[in-house]
Amino acid sequence: MNESSRRIILTGFMGAGKTTVAAELARQLGCRSIDLDQFITAREGRSISDIIDQDGEARFRERENSALQIVMEENLAGVIALGGGTWTIEENRALIKANGCLTVWLNAPFELCWQRIERESNPRPLARDKESTQRLYQQRQPSYALALLHLKVLEKSPQSLATEIIKALHAEEES
């Protein structure tokens, strides 16, 4: 897979840059990356918005957990970008911990996330307006803080964030 056998999990709020950083990190490590939301979309044949709108968020979370189990069990990638809410579910955190992954919180300020969300062509089902999205952001912060590594993303490139993660991974392996 890569020079490290430890998988890296990226968590953080919508628009924090998880997918972009995961792709860059995988490139630098010479392994595959998976965006869990994209994996779910491919498996289900419909968008996350459609799943949540048609089946409800609870059913989506069940599918999300199932997808995470598959990605872990089949070792499909060295770097996994979670959906914004994946890490907030205790069962998912336990699964990730049981697999010995390095968890990284890409900590982006709300305003940066909101700017990125607004620029996207596909609407996010849990980010329909700024006020409720900001409440969700605040609610999720304590869960994100449970990740092993915290990185502030403001004014950092995906390349520099990936490099920071690799340095942290090496430092951890040496200790």
C-alpha positions as CSV (number, residue, x, y, z in Angstrom):
1,M,0.0,0.0,0.0
2,N,2.5,2.6,1.2
3,E,5.5,3.1,3.4
4,S,3.1,3.0,6.4
5,S,0.5,0.3,6.9
6,R,-1.6,2.5,9.1
7,R,-4.6,4.0,7.4
8,I,-5.4,7.6,7.7
9,I,-8.9,8.9,8.3
10,L,-9.8,12.6,7.6
11,T,-12.7,14.1,9.5
12,G,-14.0,17.6,9.7
13,F,-17.0,19.7,8.7
14,M,-18.5,20.0,5.2
15,G,-16.2,22.1,3.0
16,A,-13.1,21.6,5.3
17,G,-11.2,20.1,2.3
18,K,-11.2,16.4,3.3
19,T,-11.6,15.0,-0.2
20,T,-8.9,17.3,-1.7
21,V,-6.4,16.7,1.2
22,A,-7.1,12.9,1.0
23,A,-6.3,12.8,-2.7
24,E,-3.1,14.8,-2.2
25,L,-2.1,12.7,0.9
26,A,-2.6,9.5,-1.1
27,R,-0.6,10.9,-4.0
28,Q,2.3,11.7,-1.6
29,L,2.1,8.3,0.1
30,G,1.6,6.3,-3.1
31,C,-1.7,4.8,-2.1
32,R,-5.4,5.0,-2.9
33,S,-7.8,7.4,-1.3
34,I,-11.6,7.0,-0.9
35,D,-14.2,9.7,-0.3
36,L,-16.8,7.8,1.8
37,D,-19.7,9.9,0.4
38,Q,-18.6,9.2,-3.2
39,F,-18.3,5.5,-2.3
40,I,-21.9,5.5,-0.9
41,T,-23.2,7.4,-4.0
42,A,-21.6,4.8,-6.3
43,R,-23.0,1.9,-4.3
44,E,-26.5,3.3,-4.0
45,G,-26.7,4.8,-7.5
46,R,-28.0,8.1,-6.1
47,S,-26.7,11.2,-4.4
48,I,-26.4,11.7,-0.7
49,S,-29.1,14.4,-1.0
50,D,-31.5,11.9,-2.6
51,I,-30.8,9.2,0.0
52,I,-31.4,11.7,2.9
53,D,-34.5,13.3,1.2
54,Q,-36.1,10.0,0.2
55,D,-35.1,7.7,3.1
56,G,-34.2,10.1,6.0
57,E,-30.9,10.8,7.7
58,A,-31.2,7.8,10.0
59,R,-31.3,5.4,7.1
60,F,-28.4,7.3,5.4
61,R,-26.3,6.9,8.6
62,E,-27.0,3.1,8.5
63,R,-25.8,3.0,4.9
64,E,-22.8,5.1,5.8
65,N,-21.8,2.7,8.6
66,S,-22.2,-0.2,6.3
67,A,-20.0,1.5,3.6
68,L,-17.3,2.3,6.2
69,Q,-17.3,-1.3,7.4
70,I,-16.7,-2.5,3.7
71,V,-13.9,0.1,3.1
72,M,-12.2,-1.1,6.4
73,E,-12.7,-4.8,5.9
74,E,-11.6,-4.8,2.3
75,N,-8.8,-2.4,2.9
76,L,-9.8,-0.4,-0.1
77,A,-7.7,2.7,0.6
78,G,-4.8,4.0,2.7
79,V,-6.5,7.4,3.1
80,I,-10.2,7.8,3.8
81,A,-12.1,11.1,3.7
82,L,-15.2,10.7,5.9
83,G,-18.5,12.6,5.3
84,G,-19.0,15.5,7.7
85,G,-21.2,13.6,10.1
86,T,-19.5,10.1,9.9
87,W,-17.1,10.8,12.8
88,T,-19.9,12.1,15.1
89,I,-21.4,8.6,15.3
90,E,-19.9,6.6,18.2
91,E,-20.2,3.2,16.3
92,N,-18.1,4.7,13.4
93,R,-15.4,6.0,15.8
94,A,-15.2,2.6,17.5
95,L,-14.8,0.9,14.1
96,I,-12.1,3.3,13.1
97,K,-10.3,2.9,16.4
98,A,-10.6,-0.9,16.2
99,N,-8.8,-0.8,12.9
100,G,-5.9,1.3,14.3
101,C,-6.3,4.2,12.0
102,L,-4.7,7.6,12.5
103,T,-7.6,10.1,12.7
104,V,-7.0,13.7,11.5
105,W,-9.4,16.6,12.1
106,L,-9.2,19.2,9.4
107,N,-10.3,22.1,11.5
108,A,-11.6,24.8,9.2
109,P,-13.4,28.0,10.4
110,F,-17.1,28.0,9.7
111,E,-17.0,31.0,7.3
112,L,-14.5,29.2,5.1
113,C,-16.6,26.0,5.1
114,W,-19.8,28.1,4.3
115,Q,-18.0,29.9,1.4
116,R,-17.0,26.5,-0.1
117,I,-20.5,25.0,0.4
118,E,-22.1,28.0,-1.3
119,R,-19.8,27.7,-4.3
120,E,-20.7,24.0,-4.9
121,S,-23.1,23.1,-7.7
122,N,-24.7,20.2,-5.8
123,P,-26.6,21.3,-2.7
124,R,-25.7,19.6,0.6
125,P,-28.7,18.1,2.3
126,L,-27.6,19.2,5.8
127,A,-26.5,22.7,4.7
128,R,-29.6,24.3,3.3
129,D,-29.2,27.6,5.1
130,K,-26.4,29.4,6.9
131,E,-28.0,29.6,10.4
132,S,-28.9,25.9,10.7
133,T,-25.5,24.9,9.1
134,Q,-23.7,27.0,11.7
135,R,-25.6,25.3,14.5
136,L,-24.6,21.9,13.1
137,Y,-21.0,23.1,12.8
138,Q,-21.0,24.0,16.5
139,Q,-22.7,20.7,17.5
140,R,-20.1,18.7,15.7
141,Q,-16.9,20.4,17.1
142,P,-16.7,18.3,20.3
143,S,-16.8,15.1,18.2
144,Y,-14.2,16.3,15.7
145,A,-11.9,17.1,18.7
146,L,-11.8,13.4,19.5
147,A,-9.5,12.8,16.5
148,L,-5.9,12.1,17.3
149,L,-4.4,14.9,15.2
150,H,-5.8,18.4,14.9
151,L,-4.8,20.6,11.9
152,K,-6.0,24.1,11.3
153,V,-6.6,24.4,7.5
154,L,-6.9,28.2,7.1
155,E,-4.3,29.5,4.6
156,K,-2.7,26.1,4.1
157,S,-2.5,24.3,0.8
158,P,-3.6,20.7,0.5
159,Q,0.1,19.9,-0.2
160,S,1.3,21.4,3.1
161,L,-1.6,19.8,5.0
162,A,-0.6,16.4,3.5
163,T,3.0,17.0,4.4
164,E,2.0,17.8,8.0
165,I,0.0,14.6,8.3
166,I,2.9,12.5,6.9
167,K,5.3,14.1,9.4
168,A,2.9,13.4,12.3
169,L,2.5,9.8,11.1
170,H,6.3,9.3,11.0
171,A,6.8,10.9,14.4
172,E,4.1,8.6,15.8
173,E,5.7,5.5,14.3
174,E,9.1,6.4,15.7
175,S,7.8,6.9,19.3
